[in-house]
Amino acid sequence: MQQQKQNQAQNQPVFQTPPQVITGKDLTYVMDMLSWNLLGMKKAHFMANQCQDPEIKTVIEKACQMHESHYKRIINHISGQQTMNNQSQAGLQN
């Protein structure tokens, strides 16, 4: 069984550059990542506001900032890819 999995992994192509197309499965995973980070950000923000201990509040606020940073990074990456795709499509039309 394990050898069969290894053979399947060895037969899969290795991409040097990622494909220009996003699959439905990829899109679902990206949406999940955004949801996880947004939820983490909301929960951390709520808990920081409820917290009485300043040290703990600071740590929770850092967690909130981390989730916000990850969320924005994903959005920026998607936006950058969209811009590049639009530019390459415009170049093909000329």
C-alpha positions in Angstrom: 0.0 0.0 0.0 2.7 2.5 1.0 4.8 1.5 -2.1 1.7 2.2 -4.3 1.5 5.7 -2.8 5.2 6.3 -3.5 4.8 5.2 -7.1 1.9 7.5 -7.6 3.9 10.4 -6.1 6.8 9.6 -8.4 4.6 9.5 -11.5 3.2 13.0 -10.9 4.7 15.8 -13.0 6.8 18.4 -11.1 6.1 22.0 -12.1 9.1 24.4 -12.2 6.6 27.3 -12.3 3.0 27.2 -11.1 0.3 26.9 -13.8 -1.5 30.1 -14.8 -4.9 28.5 -14.0 -6.4 28.0 -10.6 -8.5 24.9 -10.1 -11.7 24.6 -8.2 -9.8 22.7 -5.4 -7.2 25.5 -5.2 -9.9 28.1 -5.0 -11.7 26.3 -2.2 -8.4 26.1 -0.3 -7.7 29.8 -0.8 -11.2 30.6 0.4 -10.6 28.4 3.5 -7.3 30.1 4.3 -9.1 33.5 4.1 -11.9 32.3 6.3 -9.5 30.8 8.9 -7.5 33.9 9.2 -10.6 36.2 9.3 -12.1 34.0 12.1 -8.8 34.0 14.0 -8.5 37.7 13.7 -12.1 38.2 14.9 -11.7 35.9 17.9 -8.4 37.4 18.9 -9.8 40.9 18.7 -12.8 39.9 20.8 -10.6 38.1 23.4 -8.2 41.1 23.6 -11.1 43.4 24.3 -12.3 41.1 27.1 -8.9 40.6 28.7 -8.0 42.4 31.9 -4.3 41.4 32.1 -2.2 43.8 30.0 0.5 41.3 29.2 -2.0 38.7 28.0 -3.9 41.4 26.1 -0.7 42.4 24.2 0.0 38.8 23.2 -3.5 38.3 22.0 -3.4 41.6 20.0 -0.2 40.3 18.3 -2.0 37.1 17.3 -4.8 39.3 15.9 -2.2 41.3 13.9 -0.6 38.1 12.7 -4.0 36.8 11.3 -4.7 40.2 9.8 -1.3 40.2 8.1 -1.8 36.8 6.7 -5.3 37.7 5.4 -3.9 40.8 3.7 -1.0 38.9 2.2 -3.3 36.4 0.6 -5.5 39.2 -0.8 -2.5 41.1 -2.1 -1.1 37.9 -3.7 -4.5 37.2 -5.4 -4.8 40.8 -6.5 -1.3 40.8 -7.9 -1.9 37.6 -9.9 -5.2 39.1 -11.3 -3.4 42.2 -12.4 -0.6 40.2 -14.1 -3.2 38.0 -15.8 -5.1 41.1 -17.1 -1.9 42.6 -18.4 -0.9 39.4 -20.2 -4.4 39.1 -21.7 -4.3 42.7 -22.9 -0.9 42.0 -24.5 -2.3 39.0 -26.4 -5.2 41.2 -27.8 -2.7 43.7 -29.3 
